Structures are given as structure tokens and as C-alpha cells.
């Protein structure tokens, strides 16, 4: 069934329709939450919170944007709230980008193939990013949103999305380079003033 | 244009977000700049490697979500019984010197809060009284003991489910939002206006009894 019909039914209180919407978005939302929390239990809780927020806000969805954009907008706000809660919990203050310096090795894949190693390195690099950079990379790379869609969901300009994604990639390259994985390049070069 | 600016273009090429002109510009640049050419190869690898990072969703997620949203909402009045119990417990704790935290909006009970027998017992007259008139026919106007933990003083509210039409009488009223509801503050001098208000016109959701009027009496 078409997504907009499901949304209309869900807005009228049809929980079966809402259940189908959950099925459509659960993988995207869960993986966004997983990368933002870097913890499976927290990701599960955050995903649940996001879907409940969506459910409660359904009467407010007026189709002025796509449902997908609206969902990501709610998810993004929930992720920001989570990040704030987490940062309040932390007692020590360190540089934002260094905050998540230690990659979460629990995401290590089961097999020892090269791809698995690369995957683990990339996950570590994403986890090392600030929440702001991590969010755009996850929305782009894992969820496949266009720059315009990310801009709408996060309420920032497409130009900001473009530069923020590039900056996030540079940070990831720096992280990998620092940890001895530069994939044959030297990405940490200072590019200013050239 | 410097290398930083070229790299923004290179990153957008990876994402299929660059124009033809930008692609030409960038290709011309990396033909001369070995560092940017290496950087571009690196982020291409990162991009390709990122496409397979998704993990499977725990099956309990959907069950938990649907259980939450389909849970029968507790009658509106019950929430305040629970609140009253919490308030009394907090007062006792204050008296015992064991609690110093201030009341906060976080203390508002969720719609799925379970009202225990202890809570019902605790909601006895003695602190503040209120009259509650609800759109659900199941509830009759009556006086209960209650205190809203997130407000320090006695206060009247009309509680509306978020997203529903707002009655004219509340159009200019100040409100707060908690747990999917709007709490419209009713100024003390306006209490009389609500005596003849058509309470049945207050919107409620399909579960019923999630909107209502609460007046904390002196």
C-alpha cells in the first residue's frame, strides 16, 4: 500500500497502518539511532522513543513535506535530545571530536574477511565523529538521503549539508590515518590556503 | 579555489550531487594535485564501505512500539490520582528530610502509568481539592484531593490532547506541553467562566478521557 494512504489511515487511528509504517522505517530509524548512540540497548530505547513521538505527532503531520522527511526530522530531534542527555551525564570535558575517540569494537563483524576489517574501521571512524557530523554521514551513507532531504530533515541549508558531509569525511580520514589506516592516501594534509 | 573547496566538490561528486561543470573542475584539479587525488580515492573507499553498515533490527522493537501505542490509556482522572499520591509521598519525604529535589515537569506521569491500590488509597482529601469534569460519561464531576507536582501553586488547567482544535475560550490562554497534551492555565479570575463551559465539547482521542478540566480549588 502507498505510504501516504498508510499515513492517512494511521492519522485516523488505524494501528495496523501505523504498524506497517513502523515496518517501513524501523531499519532506517534503528540504524540511525545505533550510530548516534553507539550502543544497541540505547538504540533500541531511542528507536522506540522516536516511533512513539511519531505516533503522538501524527495528527500534526500536514503533508507540507514528505512523510519521510518529517520522520527524519522527529528522529533528528530525538537524537539531539539523547545527545544532550548523554553529555549531561558525562562528568569530564574534552574536545568534542575527541569525545568518542575510542571506537566501539563491539560492532566487530563475525568474519575476518578484508571487508569486515574495513567495515570495522569505518564504523570506528563514524563513531569518532561529533554527533553533528555523525548525523549527516549516517543520513547520507546508511539511509541514502539526498542533500536536499537531509537539509529539510535537519532544517539547515543544502550548502551546509554539502560542506558538513565533506568535513565529516575529512574527520573520518584523519581518524583512520591516525590509527594507521589511510587506505594508501594522506588525507590529513592541511588544505588551507592552497 | 583552494583544495578545501575542491574537496567539498569531490565529496559531492561521490554523492551524485555535483553538476557537470563542477565535475570537470574537480577532475582538472586532481590531475594536478596528487594529495587531493589520493584524498578522493580514500573517501570513495569510505563511501563504498559505508553502504553495508546497516544492522538488522531487533525483532522486539516493533513489538515494543506497538505495545506502547496500543496500550489502553488510563482514564484522565486516574493520572491525577497517581499524581496526588506522588505529591503526598513527596511531602512525606520532605517532612522526613530525605528529599530536596524540586518538582519538575518530568514528574508528570505517563498515560500508561499504572495506578496502584496504594496510590488510590493515598489520594484522600486533605491537601488541595479540585473539581474534575471530563468529557467521558464514565466520570461524574467530583472533588478529589490533588496537587500538580510540576506547579508550585494551586492552579486550574484545561488539558487537551495535543493536535486537537482549541476551544475559543482557550485561544489566548497560556499553556505548557507535556506527554502529548497541552495544559492550558486558567487564571483564577476566570474560574467563573468555566462554570458554564460546555465540557462535552472538549476534544478527546479514540481512547476517550484524555482531555478534561481540572481546577485546583483554594
Boltz contact constraints between the chains, C-beta under 6 A:
constraints:
  - contact:
      token1: [A, 13]
      token2: [B, 206]
      max_distance: 6.0
  - contact:
      token1: [A, 15]
      token2: [B, 70]
      max_distance: 6.0
  - contact:
      token1: [A, 19]
      token2: [B, 66]
      max_distance: 6.0
  - contact:
      token1: [A, 22]
      token2: [B, 62]
      max_distance: 6.0
  - contact:
      token1: [A, 22]
      token2: [B, 65]
      max_distance: 6.0
  - contact:
      token1: [A, 26]
      token2: [B, 57]
      max_distance: 6.0
  - contact:
      token1: [A, 26]
      token2: [B, 61]
      max_distance: 6.0
  - contact:
      token1: [A, 27]
      token2: [B, 57]
      max_distance: 6.0
  - contact:
      token1: [A, 30]
      token2: [B, 57]
      max_distance: 6.0
  - contact:
      token1: [A, 31]
      token2: [B, 54]
      max_distance: 6.0
  - contact:
      token1: [A, 44]
      token2: [B, 58]
      max_distance: 6.0
  - contact:
      token1: [A, 44]
      token2: [B, 61]
      max_distance: 6.0
  - contact:
      token1: [A, 47]
      token2: [B, 61]
      max_distance: 6.0
  - contact:
      token1: [A, 48]
      token2: [B, 64]
      max_distance: 6.0
  - contact:
      token1: [A, 48]
      token2: [B, 65]
      max_distance: 6.0
  - contact:
      token1: [A, 51]
      token2: [B, 65]
      max_distance: 6.0
  - contact:
      token1: [A, 52]
      token2: [B, 68]
      max_distance: 6.0
  - contact:
      token1: [A, 55]
      token2: [B, 69]
      max_distance: 6.0
  - contact:
      token1: [A, 56]
      token2: [B, 180]
      max_distance: 6.0
  - contact:
      token1: [A, 59]
      token2: [B, 163]
      max_distance: 6.0
  - contact:
      token1: [A, 60]
      token2: [B, 163]
      max_distance: 6.0
  - contact:
      token1: [A, 118]
      token2: [B, 49]
      max_distance: 6.0
  - contact:
      token1: [A, 122]
      token2: [B, 49]
      max_distance: 6.0
  - contact:
      token1: [A, 122]
      token2: [B, 50]
      max_distance: 6.0
  - contact:
      token1: [A, 141]
      token2: [B, 50]
      max_distance: 6.0
  - contact:
      token1: [A, 142]
      token2: [B, 53]
      max_distance: 6.0
  - contact:
      token1: [A, 142]
      token2: [B, 54]
      max_distance: 6.0
  - contact:
      token1: [A, 147]
      token2: [B, 17]
      max_distance: 6.0
  - contact:
      token1: [A, 162]
      token2: [B, 12]
      max_distance: 6.0
  - contact:
      token1: [A, 163]
      token2: [B, 8]
      max_distance: 6.0
  - contact:
      token1: [A, 165]
      token2: [B, 11]
      max_distance: 6.0
  - contact:
      token1: [A, 166]
      token2: [B, 7]
      max_distance: 6.0
  - contact:
      token1: [A, 166]
      token2: [B, 8]
      max_distance: 6.0
  - contact:
      token1: [A, 166]
      token2: [B, 11]
      max_distance: 6.0
  - contact:
      token1: [A, 169]
      token2: [B, 11]
      max_distance: 6.0
  - contact:
      token1: [A, 169]
      token2: [B, 43]
      max_distance: 6.0
  - contact:
      token1: [A, 172]
      token2: [B, 46]
      max_distance: 6.0
  - contact:
      token1: [A, 173]
      token2: [B, 42]
      max_distance: 6.0
  - contact:
      token1: [A, 183]
      token2: [B, 42]
      max_distance: 6.0
  - contact:
      token1: [A, 183]
      token2: [B, 45]
      max_distance: 6.0
  - contact:
      token1: [A, 185]
      token2: [B, 38]
      max_distance: 6.0
  - contact:
      token1: [A, 185]
      token2: [B, 39]
      max_distance: 6.0
  - contact:
      token1: [A, 185]
      token2: [B, 41]
      max_distance: 6.0
  - contact:
      token1: [A, 185]
      token2: [B, 42]
      max_distance: 6.0
  - contact:
      token1: [A, 186]
      token2: [B, 38]
      max_distance: 6.0
  - contact:
      token1: [A, 187]
      token2: [B, 39]
      max_distance: 6.0
  - contact:
      token1: [A, 187]
      token2: [B, 42]
      max_distance: 6.0
  - contact:
      token1: [A, 189]
      token2: [B, 35]
      max_distance: 6.0
  - contact:
      token1: [A, 191]
      token2: [B, 3]
      max_distance: 6.0
  - contact:
      token1: [A, 191]
      token2: [B, 4]
      max_distance: 6.0
  - contact:
      token1: [A, 194]
      token2: [B, 2]
      max_distance: 6.0
  - contact:
      token1: [A, 194]
      token2: [B, 3]
      max_distance: 6.0
